[in-house]
Amino acid sequence: MGKLTHFNSEGRARMVDVSGKESTERVAVAGGRVRMQPDTLKLIQAGKMKKGDVLAVAQVAGIMGAKKTSDLIPMCHPLFLTSIDITFIEYPEPGNDGLASIGVEARVKTTGQTGVEMEALTAVTTTLLTIYDMCKAVDKGMIFEEICLLSKTGGKSGEFKRA
């Protein structure tokens, strides 16, 4: 495991100096899932939620979340994001717990001196939170799970791919 970089010589928090790093194309993909009652997913699919098209709104919210990451996470650099894509996979068949689910994946890209892992993770989390917000009137028991970095490319540390 590498050295923690967000601390100065006195052990206090700092924003890492990336000015000496090479600018490279960087891509990060993060994922997560929200589990819900099967009837909640049916309402989403039928467009019957009172607040509107759940996945369309959640998709825009995820994009906005990625763009606002440096406003939310104190040591993140503000980045010029060149691409953000949010996709969904619906799992209508109930699992062992009787719940259906929606998988969310965010792919974020930039060319710069630091990576976009935090932006991808923020996009996924914001997307999931928006699904919850739009559906909580009918299902307050929704569960978020498996929020994680799936892959990243570019930069000094190279490639990462979750097994």
SEMIDREN-149898 format. One record per residue (C-alpha): x, y, z; residue number from 1; residue in one letter. Coordinates in nm, 2 decimals. Example, Ala and Ser with C-alpha at 12.3 -4.5 7.8 and 13.67 -1.06 7.14 Angstrom:
REM SEMIDREN-149898
<atom east="1.23" north="-0.45" up="0.78" resi="1" resn="A"/>
<atom east="1.37" north="-0.11" up="0.71" resi="2" resn="S"/>
REM end
This chain:
REM SEMIDREN-149898
<atom east="0.00" north="0.00" up="0.00" resi="1" resn="M"/>
<atom east="0.13" north="0.34" up="-0.10" resi="2" resn="G"/>
<atom east="0.19" north="0.65" up="0.12" resi="3" resn="K"/>
<atom east="-0.11" north="0.88" up="0.19" resi="4" resn="L"/>
<atom east="-0.06" north="1.19" up="-0.02" resi="5" resn="T"/>
<atom east="-0.32" north="1.43" up="0.13" resi="6" resn="H"/>
<atom east="-0.11" north="1.51" up="0.44" resi="7" resn="F"/>
<atom east="0.17" north="1.77" up="0.47" resi="8" resn="N"/>
<atom east="0.49" north="1.72" up="0.67" resi="9" resn="S"/>
<atom east="0.30" north="1.83" up="0.99" resi="10" resn="E"/>
<atom east="0.04" north="1.57" up="0.94" resi="11" resn="G"/>
<atom east="-0.23" north="1.82" up="0.83" resi="12" resn="R"/>
<atom east="-0.46" north="1.79" up="0.54" resi="13" resn="A"/>
<atom east="-0.35" north="1.94" up="0.21" resi="14" resn="R"/>
<atom east="-0.45" north="1.94" up="-0.16" resi="15" resn="M"/>
<atom east="-0.19" north="1.74" up="-0.35" resi="16" resn="V"/>
<atom east="0.03" north="1.95" up="-0.59" resi="17" resn="D"/>
<atom east="-0.03" north="1.79" up="-0.94" resi="18" resn="V"/>
<atom east="0.16" north="2.07" up="-1.13" resi="19" resn="S"/>
<atom east="0.45" north="1.84" up="-1.21" resi="20" resn="G"/>
<atom east="0.24" north="1.55" up="-1.34" resi="21" resn="K"/>
<atom east="0.20" north="1.48" up="-1.71" resi="22" resn="E"/>
<atom east="-0.14" north="1.55" up="-1.86" resi="23" resn="S"/>
<atom east="-0.29" north="1.22" up="-1.98" resi="24" resn="T"/>
<atom east="-0.63" north="1.09" up="-2.08" resi="25" resn="E"/>
<atom east="-0.79" north="0.95" up="-1.77" resi="26" resn="R"/>
<atom east="-1.11" north="0.74" up="-1.75" resi="27" resn="V"/>
<atom east="-1.28" north="0.61" up="-1.44" resi="28" resn="A"/>
<atom east="-1.59" north="0.38" up="-1.42" resi="29" resn="V"/>
<atom east="-1.78" north="0.34" up="-1.10" resi="30" resn="A"/>
<atom east="-2.08" north="0.13" up="-1.02" resi="31" resn="G"/>
<atom east="-2.35" north="0.08" up="-0.76" resi="32" resn="G"/>
<atom east="-2.69" north="-0.07" up="-0.71" resi="33" resn="R"/>
<atom east="-3.02" north="0.02" up="-0.54" resi="34" resn="V"/>
<atom east="-3.24" north="-0.26" up="-0.42" resi="35" resn="R"/>
<atom east="-3.62" north="-0.20" up="-0.39" resi="36" resn="M"/>
<atom east="-3.96" north="-0.36" up="-0.38" resi="37" resn="Q"/>
<atom east="-4.05" north="-0.51" up="-0.71" resi="38" resn="P"/>
<atom east="-4.36" north="-0.29" up="-0.73" resi="39" resn="D"/>
<atom east="-4.13" north="0.02" up="-0.70" resi="40" resn="T"/>
<atom east="-3.93" north="-0.09" up="-1.00" resi="41" resn="L"/>
<atom east="-4.26" north="-0.15" up="-1.19" resi="42" resn="K"/>
<atom east="-4.37" north="0.20" up="-1.12" resi="43" resn="L"/>
<atom east="-4.04" north="0.34" up="-1.24" resi="44" resn="I"/>
<atom east="-4.06" north="0.13" up="-1.56" resi="45" resn="Q"/>
<atom east="-4.42" north="0.24" up="-1.62" resi="46" resn="A"/>
<atom east="-4.34" north="0.61" up="-1.56" resi="47" resn="G"/>
<atom east="-4.59" north="0.62" up="-1.28" resi="48" resn="K"/>
<atom east="-4.39" north="0.80" up="-1.01" resi="49" resn="M"/>
<atom east="-4.55" north="1.13" up="-0.92" resi="50" resn="K"/>
<atom east="-4.21" north="1.32" up="-0.94" resi="51" resn="K"/>
<atom east="-4.16" north="1.22" up="-1.30" resi="52" resn="G"/>
<atom east="-3.93" north="1.01" up="-1.51" resi="53" resn="D"/>
<atom east="-3.70" north="0.87" up="-1.24" resi="54" resn="V"/>
<atom east="-3.42" north="0.74" up="-1.45" resi="55" resn="L"/>
<atom east="-3.40" north="1.05" up="-1.67" resi="56" resn="A"/>
<atom east="-3.38" north="1.28" up="-1.37" resi="57" resn="V"/>
<atom east="-3.14" north="1.05" up="-1.19" resi="58" resn="A"/>
<atom east="-2.92" north="1.05" up="-1.50" resi="59" resn="Q"/>
<atom east="-2.90" north="1.43" up="-1.51" resi="60" resn="V"/>
<atom east="-2.84" north="1.44" up="-1.14" resi="61" resn="A"/>
<atom east="-2.55" north="1.20" up="-1.17" resi="62" resn="G"/>
<atom east="-2.39" north="1.41" up="-1.44" resi="63" resn="I"/>
<atom east="-2.43" north="1.72" up="-1.22" resi="64" resn="M"/>
<atom east="-2.28" north="1.53" up="-0.93" resi="65" resn="G"/>
<atom east="-1.97" north="1.45" up="-1.12" resi="66" resn="A"/>
<atom east="-1.93" north="1.81" up="-1.23" resi="67" resn="K"/>
<atom east="-1.97" north="1.93" up="-0.86" resi="68" resn="K"/>
<atom east="-1.73" north="1.68" up="-0.70" resi="69" resn="T"/>
<atom east="-1.47" north="1.94" up="-0.61" resi="70" resn="S"/>
<atom east="-1.74" north="2.14" up="-0.43" resi="71" resn="D"/>
<atom east="-1.83" north="1.84" up="-0.21" resi="72" resn="L"/>
<atom east="-1.50" north="1.66" up="-0.15" resi="73" resn="I"/>
<atom east="-1.25" north="1.91" up="0.01" resi="74" resn="P"/>
<atom east="-0.92" north="1.78" up="-0.14" resi="75" resn="M"/>
<atom east="-1.05" north="1.71" up="-0.49" resi="76" resn="C"/>
<atom east="-0.92" north="1.93" up="-0.77" resi="77" resn="H"/>
<atom east="-1.17" north="2.11" up="-0.99" resi="78" resn="P"/>
<atom east="-1.15" north="1.93" up="-1.33" resi="79" resn="L"/>
<atom east="-1.25" north="1.99" up="-1.68" resi="80" resn="F"/>
<atom east="-1.45" north="1.68" up="-1.75" resi="81" resn="L"/>
<atom east="-1.47" north="1.59" up="-2.12" resi="82" resn="T"/>
<atom east="-1.73" north="1.31" up="-2.10" resi="83" resn="S"/>
<atom east="-1.98" north="1.17" up="-1.84" resi="84" resn="I"/>
<atom east="-2.21" north="0.88" up="-1.92" resi="85" resn="D"/>
<atom east="-2.46" north="0.73" up="-1.67" resi="86" resn="I"/>
<atom east="-2.62" north="0.39" up="-1.76" resi="87" resn="T"/>
<atom east="-2.87" north="0.17" up="-1.59" resi="88" resn="F"/>
<atom east="-2.94" north="-0.20" up="-1.58" resi="89" resn="I"/>
<atom east="-3.28" north="-0.31" up="-1.44" resi="90" resn="E"/>
<atom east="-3.31" north="-0.64" up="-1.25" resi="91" resn="Y"/>
<atom east="-3.68" north="-0.70" up="-1.21" resi="92" resn="P"/>
<atom east="-3.66" north="-1.05" up="-1.09" resi="93" resn="E"/>
<atom east="-3.66" north="-1.05" up="-0.71" resi="94" resn="P"/>
<atom east="-3.34" north="-1.19" up="-0.54" resi="95" resn="G"/>
<atom east="-3.34" north="-1.41" up="-0.23" resi="96" resn="N"/>
<atom east="-3.44" north="-1.11" up="-0.02" resi="97" resn="D"/>
<atom east="-3.75" north="-1.05" up="-0.24" resi="98" resn="G"/>
<atom east="-3.61" north="-0.72" up="-0.38" resi="99" resn="L"/>
<atom east="-3.56" north="-0.61" up="-0.74" resi="100" resn="A"/>
<atom east="-3.28" north="-0.36" up="-0.82" resi="101" resn="S"/>
<atom east="-3.13" north="-0.11" up="-1.06" resi="102" resn="I"/>
<atom east="-2.76" north="-0.11" up="-1.13" resi="103" resn="G"/>
<atom east="-2.59" north="0.22" up="-1.21" resi="104" resn="V"/>
<atom east="-2.27" north="0.27" up="-1.39" resi="105" resn="E"/>
<atom east="-2.09" north="0.61" up="-1.44" resi="106" resn="A"/>
<atom east="-1.80" north="0.65" up="-1.69" resi="107" resn="R"/>
<atom east="-1.61" north="0.98" up="-1.65" resi="108" resn="V"/>
<atom east="-1.33" north="1.11" up="-1.87" resi="109" resn="K"/>
<atom east="-1.08" north="1.39" up="-1.88" resi="110" resn="T"/>
<atom east="-0.74" north="1.48" up="-2.01" resi="111" resn="T"/>
<atom east="-0.54" north="1.62" up="-1.72" resi="112" resn="G"/>
<atom east="-0.30" north="1.58" up="-1.44" resi="113" resn="Q"/>
<atom east="-0.52" north="1.40" up="-1.19" resi="114" resn="T"/>
<atom east="-0.77" north="1.12" up="-1.21" resi="115" resn="G"/>
<atom east="-1.15" north="1.11" up="-1.22" resi="116" resn="V"/>
<atom east="-1.22" north="0.83" up="-0.98" resi="117" resn="E"/>
<atom east="-1.39" north="1.06" up="-0.73" resi="118" resn="M"/>
<atom east="-1.61" north="1.21" up="-1.00" resi="119" resn="E"/>
<atom east="-1.72" north="0.87" up="-1.12" resi="120" resn="A"/>
<atom east="-1.80" north="0.76" up="-0.76" resi="121" resn="L"/>
<atom east="-1.99" north="1.09" up="-0.69" resi="122" resn="T"/>
<atom east="-2.19" north="1.05" up="-1.01" resi="123" resn="A"/>
<atom east="-2.30" north="0.70" up="-0.90" resi="124" resn="V"/>
<atom east="-2.39" north="0.81" up="-0.55" resi="125" resn="T"/>
<atom east="-2.58" north="1.11" up="-0.67" resi="126" resn="T"/>
<atom east="-2.77" north="0.90" up="-0.92" resi="127" resn="T"/>
<atom east="-2.86" north="0.65" up="-0.65" resi="128" resn="L"/>
<atom east="-2.97" north="0.92" up="-0.41" resi="129" resn="L"/>
<atom east="-3.19" north="1.08" up="-0.67" resi="130" resn="T"/>
<atom east="-3.36" north="0.74" up="-0.74" resi="131" resn="I"/>
<atom east="-3.42" north="0.72" up="-0.37" resi="132" resn="Y"/>
<atom east="-3.55" north="1.07" up="-0.35" resi="133" resn="D"/>
<atom east="-3.80" north="1.02" up="-0.63" resi="134" resn="M"/>
<atom east="-3.93" north="0.69" up="-0.50" resi="135" resn="C"/>
<atom east="-3.92" north="0.73" up="-0.12" resi="136" resn="K"/>
<atom east="-4.29" north="0.81" up="-0.11" resi="137" resn="A"/>
<atom east="-4.37" north="0.45" up="-0.21" resi="138" resn="V"/>
<atom east="-4.05" north="0.27" up="-0.08" resi="139" resn="D"/>
<atom east="-3.85" north="0.41" up="0.21" resi="140" resn="K"/>
<atom east="-3.67" north="0.07" up="0.26" resi="141" resn="G"/>
<atom east="-3.45" north="0.10" up="-0.05" resi="142" resn="M"/>
<atom east="-3.09" north="-0.02" up="0.00" resi="143" resn="I"/>
<atom east="-2.77" north="0.11" up="-0.17" resi="144" resn="F"/>
<atom east="-2.49" north="-0.14" up="-0.22" resi="145" resn="E"/>
<atom east="-2.18" north="-0.23" up="-0.41" resi="146" resn="E"/>
<atom east="-2.08" north="0.14" up="-0.47" resi="147" resn="I"/>
<atom east="-1.72" north="0.10" up="-0.59" resi="148" resn="C"/>
<atom east="-1.46" north="0.19" up="-0.85" resi="149" resn="L"/>
<atom east="-1.48" north="-0.06" up="-1.13" resi="150" resn="L"/>
<atom east="-1.19" north="0.05" up="-1.34" resi="151" resn="S"/>
<atom east="-0.95" north="0.34" up="-1.41" resi="152" resn="K"/>
<atom east="-0.69" north="0.42" up="-1.68" resi="153" resn="T"/>
<atom east="-0.43" north="0.69" up="-1.72" resi="154" resn="G"/>
<atom east="-0.19" north="0.86" up="-1.49" resi="155" resn="G"/>
<atom east="0.12" north="0.75" up="-1.30" resi="156" resn="K"/>
<atom east="-0.05" north="0.46" up="-1.11" resi="157" resn="S"/>
<atom east="-0.17" north="0.31" up="-1.44" resi="158" resn="G"/>
<atom east="-0.46" north="0.08" up="-1.49" resi="159" resn="E"/>
<atom east="-0.70" north="-0.06" up="-1.23" resi="160" resn="F"/>
<atom east="-0.97" north="-0.32" up="-1.30" resi="161" resn="K"/>
<atom east="-1.19" north="-0.47" up="-1.02" resi="162" resn="R"/>
<atom east="-1.18" north="-0.85" up="-1.04" resi="163" resn="A"/>
REM end
